[in-house]
């Protein structure tokens, strides 16, 4: 069933997840649901699962430029390889 899925497909999937996390807006999406960085870091709950997820979201938002470059590389490879 999953014999066609290799390392390349896994990396593409991880890149798609990183892209999804990088475009989340704090004011529109995260803060109304209680997932803002100031709420998690202010209460000292950075070691909880919620704190770790919020930290991951903010890490991907700071890495937008490398994500853009990596997306461009993936698009070029897909165009060349078919």
C-alpha positions in Angstrom: 0.0 0.0 0.0 2.7 2.5 1.0 5.5 1.0 -1.2 5.7 4.1 -3.4 6.3 6.4 -0.5 10.0 7.1 0.0 12.2 9.6 1.7 11.5 12.2 -0.9 7.7 12.0 -0.4 8.3 12.3 3.4 10.4 15.4 3.0 7.8 16.9 0.7 5.1 16.3 3.4 7.2 17.8 6.1 7.8 20.9 3.9 4.0 21.2 3.4 3.5 21.1 7.2 6.2 23.7 7.7 4.6 25.9 5.1 1.2 25.5 6.9 2.7 26.5 10.2 4.6 29.4 8.8 1.5 31.2 7.4 -0.5 31.1 10.6 -1.3 34.6 11.7 -1.2 35.3 15.5 -3.8 38.1 15.6 -6.3 36.3 13.4 -5.9 32.7 14.3 -3.7 32.0 17.3 -4.5 34.6 19.8 -8.4 34.2 19.8 -7.9 30.5 20.5 -5.4 31.1 23.3 -2.3 30.0 21.4 -0.3 33.2 21.4 3.3 33.2 22.3 2.9 35.9 25.0 0.2 33.8 26.8 2.3 30.6 26.8 5.7 32.3 27.7 4.2 34.7 30.3 2.8 31.9 32.4 5.9 29.8 32.4 4.2 27.0 30.5 6.8 26.6 27.8 7.5 23.0 28.8 3.9 21.8 28.2 2.8 20.3 24.9 0.9 23.5 24.0 4.0 25.6 24.7 6.1 23.3 22.6 3.7 23.5 19.7 3.5 27.3 19.9 7.3 27.5 20.0 7.4 25.3 16.8 4.9 27.6 15.1 7.0 30.7 15.9 10.2 28.9 14.8 8.7 28.2 11.4 7.6 31.8 11.1 11.1 33.0 11.7 12.4 30.6 9.0 10.2 31.9 6.2 13.1 32.9 3.9 14.7 29.4 4.0 11.3 27.9 3.4 10.8 30.1 0.3 14.2 28.9 -1.0 13.5 25.3 -0.2 10.1 25.5 -1.9 11.7 27.0 -5.0 14.2 24.1 -5.1 11.4 21.5 -4.7 9.5 23.1 -7.6 12.5 23.1 -9.9 13.3 19.5 -9.0 9.7 18.5 -9.7 9.8 20.4 -13.0 13.0 18.7 -14.1 12.2 15.2 -12.9 8.6 15.1 -13.9 
